[in-house]
Amino acid sequence: MDRRKFLIGAGLGLIAASSPISLSAIGRSAKRSVKSGKMHLSYSPYELKLRHAFNLAKYSRTTTPDVQVQIEYDGIIGYGEAAMPPYLGESVESVMKFLSKVDLSQFNDPFRIEEILEYVDSIEANNRAAKASVDIALHDLLGKIMGQPWYKIWGLSPEKAPNTSFTIGIDKAEIVRQKVIEAEPYKVLKVKMGLDNDKELVEIIRQMTDRPICVDANQGWSDKHKALEMIEWLYDKNCLFVEQPMPKEMIDETAWLREHSNLPIIADEAFQRIGDIKRFHGVYDGINIKLMKSTGLHEAYKMVTLARALDMKIMVGCMTETSCAVTAAAQLSPLVDWADLDGNLLIANDRFDGIKIVNGRVTIPDRPGIGVELIV
């Protein structure tokens, strides 16, 4: 690429990254008189109950701890949540403790999103899911004030949203078959791996369907040569990419694997916040953005811009979450290569109506904010 064009493009990317709200949205919001009320933050714990045991290479669970969040401003409520799978290192207690320190009443104007979220981020290090819950609720509130969903505020075309994968966890053969049947409406299957029966799991799926698969090893492969052998085997099984094949600490080994692999290598556990993108450029082919890692939509949008400038692939994913956080993540889906937005489908006690999967594709509700309605 011509160096001058690259520098111009990179500069424009940084400008876009620093201003996630489109100019048209700013114009609309400027015409609306913002009231001088106060924002009020409230929150409560909510345990997510999984439809099936969630079996990964390193652990198994049947529930996910969660905290539901609301921001109220002049009678308008924005919804958010913090979902906490074990590897994030957060808990209901830590999230509640963090949120107790967040004082939004000091801000009279909810449109000062950069200032508000900088303040939230500065309260303590880490606490990414807790910070995401505030970010999501704030985006929902602002979208409702403007009367627009965020994909429109960002100027995105919802028909460009990709198909989403449906997750098949590590399990007994009969359960795997049952899950494949349940996944019939989906055009891509995501297969969890990282144990000794990886090939057996794929063979069971291939006996039932030839739909494309993507593989998430969840750091389960520690030998780079065996990992490469597995990837070469998966290449012939209609696999699209491999996510986090090796432990996140094995950076050199992962870079070697990427250099020799005939499938894209995507970072998940290794990748948390925007600063990791440049650090892992050349180590991974792409990134998996999850709001619970990125601290929410504001930084996630910046991640997309930077990753594209570096010619990296982008996936938007989720944890096991209600439709609140999953639908918020779906607002970004027209910008990405792949989506893994099925976390709400894996739980039995969703509180929201939101994202729909139609013929396997992510379909974003045409509702203001993040696009959800409270049903419970």
Residue pairs with C-beta under 8 A, 6 or more apart in sequence:
9 309
10 309
13 305
13 306
13 308
13 309
14 305
14 306
16 305
17 301
17 302
17 305
17 306
18 302
20 154
20 297
20 298
20 301
20 302
21 29
21 113
21 153
21 154
22 153
22 154
22 155
24 153
24 155
25 146
25 148
25 153
25 154
28 146
28 148
29 111
29 142
29 145
29 146
32 145
32 146
34 109
34 110
34 111
34 145
35 73
35 74
36 108
37 73
37 74
37 108
38 73
38 104
38 105
38 107
38 108
39 71
39 72
39 73
39 104
39 105
39 107
39 110
39 141
40 71
40 72
40 73
40 104
40 105
41 69
41 70
41 71
41 99
41 102
41 104
41 134
41 137
42 69
42 70
42 72
43 67
43 68
43 69
43 70
43 95
43 96
43 99
43 133
44 67
44 68
45 65
45 66
45 67
45 68
45 92
45 96
46 66
46 67
46 68
46 81
46 322
46 351
47 63
47 64
47 65
47 66
48 63
48 64
48 65
48 66
48 83
48 320
48 321
48 322
48 347
48 349
49 62
49 63
49 347
49 348
49 349
50 61
50 62
50 63
50 64
50 320
50 346
50 347
50 348
51 346
51 347
51 348
52 169
52 171
52 175
52 179
52 346
53 60
53 61
53 62
53 169
53 171
54 60
54 61
54 62
54 64
54 169
54 320
54 346
55 169
55 170
55 171
55 192
56 169
56 170
56 192
56 194
56 218
57 170
57 192
57 193
57 194
57 195
57 217
57 218
57 219
57 220
58 87
58 194
58 218
58 219
58 220
59 86
61 85
61 86
64 83
64 84
64 85
64 319
64 320
64 321
64 347
65 83
65 84
65 91
65 92
66 81
66 82
66 83
66 84
66 92
66 321
66 322
67 81
67 82
67 84
67 92
67 95
67 96
67 99
67 130
67 133
68 79
68 80
68 81
68 322
68 324
68 351
69 79
69 80
69 81
69 82
69 99
69 133
69 134
69 136
69 137
70 77
70 78
70 79
70 80
70 137
71 77
71 78
71 80
71 104
71 110
71 134
71 137
71 138
71 140
71 141
72 78
73 110
73 141
73 145
76 141
76 144
76 145
77 141
77 144
78 136
78 137
78 138
78 139
78 140
78 141
78 142
78 143
78 144
78 369
79 136
79 137
79 140
79 324
79 352
79 369
79 370
79 372
79 374
80 132
80 133
80 134
80 135
80 136
80 137
80 138
80 140
80 324
80 325
80 328
81 133
81 136
81 321
81 322
81 324
81 325
82 90
82 95
82 129
82 130
82 132
82 133
82 292
83 129
83 292
83 319
83 320
83 321
83 322
83 325
83 343
84 90
84 91
84 92
84 95
84 129
84 292
84 319
85 319
85 320
87 269
88 128
88 129
88 292
88 293
88 319
89 126
90 126
90 127
90 128
90 129
90 130
94 127
94 130
95 127
95 129
95 130
95 133
98 123
98 124
98 127
98 130
98 131
99 130
99 133
99 134
101 123
101 124
102 120
102 123
102 134
104 116
104 134
107 115
107 116
107 119
110 116
110 138
110 141
110 142
110 145
111 142
111 145
113 138
113 139
113 142
113 298
114 298
116 138
117 131
117 134
117 135
117 138
117 295
117 296
117 298
120 131
120 134
120 135
121 131
121 295
128 272
128 273
128 292
128 293
128 294
128 295
129 292
131 295
131 296
132 291
132 292
132 294
132 295
132 296
132 325
133 296
134 296
135 291
135 295
135 296
135 297
135 298
135 299
136 291
136 296
136 297
136 324
136 325
136 328
136 370
139 150
139 296
139 297
139 298
139 328
139 369
139 370
140 328
140 369
140 370
140 372
141 369
142 369
143 149
143 150
143 153
143 368
143 369
143 370
144 368
144 369
146 153
146 368
147 368
148 368
149 331
149 364
149 365
149 366
149 367
149 368
149 369
149 370
149 371
150 297
150 328
150 331
150 369
150 370
150 371
151 158
151 331
151 334
151 364
154 301
154 331
156 331
156 334
156 335
157 334
158 334
158 363
158 364
158 366
159 334
160 334
161 330
161 333
161 334
161 339
161 361
161 362
161 363
161 364
162 333
162 336
162 337
162 338
162 339
162 361
162 362
163 186
163 187
163 188
163 339
163 360
163 361
163 362
164 186
164 188
164 339
164 340
164 341
164 342
164 357
164 360
164 361
164 362
165 186
165 188
165 189
165 190
165 214
165 338
165 339
165 340
165 342
166 182
166 183
166 186
166 188
166 189
166 190
166 342
166 345
167 189
167 190
167 192
167 340
167 342
167 346
168 176
168 179
168 180
168 183
168 189
168 190
168 191
168 192
168 201
168 205
169 179
169 192
170 192
170 193
170 194
170 195
170 197
170 201
171 179
173 200
173 204
176 201
176 204
176 205
177 204
177 208
180 189
180 204
180 205
180 208
180 209
181 208
183 189
185 357
185 359
185 360
186 211
186 342
186 357
186 360
187 211
187 212
187 359
187 360
187 361
188 211
188 212
188 213
188 214
188 240
188 338
188 360
189 205
189 209
189 211
189 212
189 213
189 214
190 213
190 214
190 215
190 216
190 340
190 342
191 201
191 202
191 205
191 213
191 214
191 215
191 216
192 216
192 218
193 201
193 215
193 216
193 217
193 218
193 220
194 217
194 218
194 219
194 220
194 221
195 220
198 217
198 230
199 230
199 233
202 213
202 234
202 237
205 213
206 237
210 238
211 238
212 238
212 239
212 240
213 234
213 237
213 238
213 239
213 240
214 239
214 240
214 241
214 242
214 243
214 338
214 340
215 234
215 239
215 241
215 242
215 243
216 242
216 243
216 244
216 268
217 227
217 242
217 243
217 244
217 245
217 246
218 243
218 244
218 268
218 269
219 244
219 245
219 246
219 247
219 248
219 269
220 245
221 227
221 230
221 245
221 246
222 246
222 247
222 250
224 246
224 250
224 253
224 254
224 256
224 257
227 245
227 246
227 257
228 257
228 260
228 261
230 245
231 242
231 245
231 257
231 261
231 262
231 263
232 262
234 242
234 263
235 262
235 263
239 263
240 263
240 264
240 338
241 263
241 264
241 265
241 266
241 285
241 286
241 313
241 338
242 261
242 263
242 264
242 265
242 266
243 266
243 267
243 268
243 288
243 315
244 266
244 267
244 268
244 269
244 270
244 288
245 254
245 257
245 265
246 253
246 254
246 257
248 267
248 269
248 270
251 270
251 280
251 283
254 265
254 270
254 283
254 284
255 282
255 283
257 265
258 265
258 282
258 283
258 284
258 285
264 285
264 286
264 313
265 284
265 285
265 286
266 284
266 285
266 286
266 287
266 288
266 313
266 315
267 276
267 280
267 283
267 284
267 286
267 287
267 288
268 288
268 290
268 317
270 276
270 280
270 284
271 277
271 280
271 284
271 287
271 288
271 293
272 293
272 294
273 293
273 294
273 295
273 299
274 294
274 299
274 302
274 303
274 306
276 287
277 287
277 303
277 306
277 307
277 310
277 312
278 306
278 310
280 287
281 310
281 312
284 312
285 312
285 313
286 307
286 312
286 313
286 314
286 315
286 337
287 303
287 307
287 312
287 313
287 314
287 315
288 315
288 316
288 317
288 340
289 300
289 303
289 304
289 314
289 315
289 316
289 317
289 329
289 332
289 336
290 316
290 317
290 318
290 319
290 329
291 297
291 300
291 318
291 325
291 328
291 329
292 318
292 319
292 321
292 325
294 300
294 303
297 328
297 329
297 331
297 332
297 370
300 316
300 329
300 332
301 332
303 314
304 314
304 332
304 335
304 336
307 313
307 314
308 314
313 337
313 338
314 335
314 336
314 337
314 338
315 336
315 337
315 338
315 339
315 340
316 329
316 330
316 332
316 333
316 336
316 338
316 339
316 340
316 341
317 329
317 339
317 340
317 341
318 325
318 326
318 329
318 340
318 341
318 342
318 343
318 344
319 325
319 343
320 343
320 346
320 347
321 343
321 344
321 347
322 344
322 347
322 350
322 351
322 352
323 344
323 350
323 351
323 352
323 353
323 354
323 355
323 372
324 351
324 352
324 354
324 370
324 372
325 343
326 341
326 342
326 343
326 344
326 354
326 355
327 344
327 352
327 354
327 355
327 364
327 365
327 370
327 371
327 372
328 370
328 371
328 372
329 341
330 339
330 341
330 354
330 355
330 362
330 364
330 371
331 364
331 370
331 371
333 339
333 341
333 362
333 364
339 362
341 355
341 362
342 357
344 350
344 352
344 354
344 355
345 357
349 376
350 375
350 376
351 374
351 375
351 376
352 372
352 373
352 374
352 375
352 376
353 365
353 372
353 373
353 375
354 365
354 370
354 371
354 372
354 373
355 362
355 363
355 364
355 365
355 371
356 363
356 365
357 363
364 371
365 371
365 372
367 373
